[in-house]
């Protein structure tokens, strides 16, 4: 793991970034409400142990082994909406690249352990997000005896 450069000097951006939640975000809560209304029952922030790491997906369907992540456009480098802050130290570029590398490693570890991973961008329309989760859970339900 490559160490990050020193944090940029404190600024209003630093204060804003520290205030961001890592769990129970507005997009995640909206998806959970929509899934619950559609009849789905799931676990929230359940620790899933896979070889070499512990993972906490945002939403977990334990029976079908489907792990759902709701990724923020900034923190996970959305190609459509992600915007890099101007930072001469390169801190944020490296931070977001590390987040993307970690996401890929988590996806691979979960997949190799028999889980299906669903990653949704925070900007995705709610109907589309619910349909992607519904499809993943239905496919896994059909596979199990």
C-alpha positions in Angstrom: 0.0 0.0 0.0 1.5 3.3 -1.0 1.4 5.9 1.7 -0.5 9.1 1.0 1.3 12.4 0.9 0.9 14.6 3.9 -2.6 15.9 4.3 -3.2 19.3 2.8 -3.2 22.3 5.2 -6.6 22.7 6.9 -9.1 24.6 4.9 -12.9 24.9 4.5 -12.7 21.9 2.1 -11.0 19.8 4.8 -13.7 20.6 7.3 -16.4 19.7 4.7 -14.6 16.4 3.8 -14.3 15.4 7.4 -18.1 16.0 7.9 -19.0 13.5 5.2 -20.5 10.3 6.5 -19.1 6.9 5.6 -22.3 5.0 6.3 -26.1 5.8 6.3 -25.7 8.5 3.6 -28.8 10.0 2.0 -28.5 7.9 -1.2 -28.0 4.8 0.8 -31.0 5.5 3.1 -33.1 6.3 0.0 -32.2 2.9 -1.6 -32.9 1.1 1.7 -36.3 2.7 1.9 -37.1 1.8 -1.7 -35.9 -1.8 -1.3 -37.9 -2.2 1.9 -41.0 -0.8 0.2 -40.5 -3.3 -2.7 -40.6 -6.2 -0.2 -36.9 -6.8 0.3 -35.4 -7.7 3.6 -31.7 -7.2 4.1 -28.9 -6.5 6.7 -27.2 -3.2 7.0 -23.4 -2.7 7.4 -23.0 -6.4 8.3 -19.3 -7.5 8.5 -18.5 -10.0 5.8 -15.3 -11.9 6.4 -13.4 -13.0 3.3 -9.8 -14.2 3.0 -7.5 -11.4 3.8 -10.0 -8.8 4.9 -13.3 -7.9 6.5 -15.8 -5.9 4.4 -18.9 -4.0 5.4 -21.2 -3.6 2.4 -23.9 -1.0 2.7 -26.7 -3.6 2.2 -26.3 -7.3 2.5 -28.6 -10.1 1.3 -27.3 -13.0 3.4 -29.3 -15.9 1.9 -28.4 -15.0 -1.7 -24.9 -13.7 -0.8 -25.4 -10.3 -2.6 -23.4 -7.4 -1.3 -24.6 -3.9 -2.4 -22.4 -0.8 -2.2 -23.7 2.8 -2.8 -20.6 4.7 -4.0 -20.4 8.5 -3.7 -19.3 10.2 -6.9 -16.5 12.2 -5.3 -15.0 9.6 -3.0 -15.0 6.8 -5.6 -14.1 8.8 -8.6 -17.3 8.7 -10.7 -16.3 9.1 -14.4 -19.4 11.1 -15.0 -19.6 13.4 -11.9 -16.4 13.0 -9.9 -14.5 16.2 -9.7 -11.0 16.4 -8.4 -10.4 19.4 -6.1 -7.5 21.6 -7.1 -4.7 20.4 -4.8 -1.0 21.0 -5.7 0.1 18.3 -3.2 -1.7 15.5 -5.1 -3.3 14.3 -1.9 -6.8 14.0 -3.3 -5.7 12.3 -6.5 -3.9 9.6 -4.6 -6.7 9.3 -2.0 -9.3 8.6 -4.6 -7.1 6.3 -6.6 -6.5 4.3 -3.4 -10.3 4.2 -2.8 -10.8 2.8 -6.3 -8.0 0.2 -5.9 -9.6 -0.9 -2.5 -13.0 -1.1 -4.2 -11.6 -3.4 -6.9 -9.8 -5.6 -4.3 -13.0 -5.8 -2.2 -15.0 -6.8 -5.3 -12.5 -9.4 -6.2 -12.3 -10.9 -2.7 -16.1 -11.0 -2.4 -16.5 -12.6 -5.8 -13.9 -15.2 -5.1 -15.7 -16.1 -1.9 -19.0 -16.7 -3.7 -20.6 -13.3 -3.3 -22.2 -11.2 -6.0 -21.3 -7.5 -5.8 -23.6 -4.7 -6.9 -22.0 -1.3 -7.0 -24.3 1.7 -7.6 -23.4 5.3 -8.1 -25.2 7.8 -5.8 -26.6 9.6 -8.8 -28.3 6.5 -10.3 -32.1 6.9 -10.6 -33.8 5.0 -7.7 -35.9 2.8 -10.0 -32.7 1.7 -11.9 -30.9 1.1 -8.6 -33.8 -1.1 -7.2 -34.0 -3.0 -10.5 -30.2 -3.8 -10.5 -30.5 -5.1 -6.9 -33.7 -7.0 -7.7 -32.0 -8.6 -10.7 -29.0 -9.7 -8.7 -31.0 -11.1 -5.9 -33.4 -12.9 -8.3 -30.4 -14.4 -10.3 -28.8 -15.7 -7.1 -32.2 -17.1 -5.8 -32.6 -19.0 -9.0 -29.1 -20.5 -8.7 -29.6 -21.9 -5.2 -31.4 -25.2 -4.8 
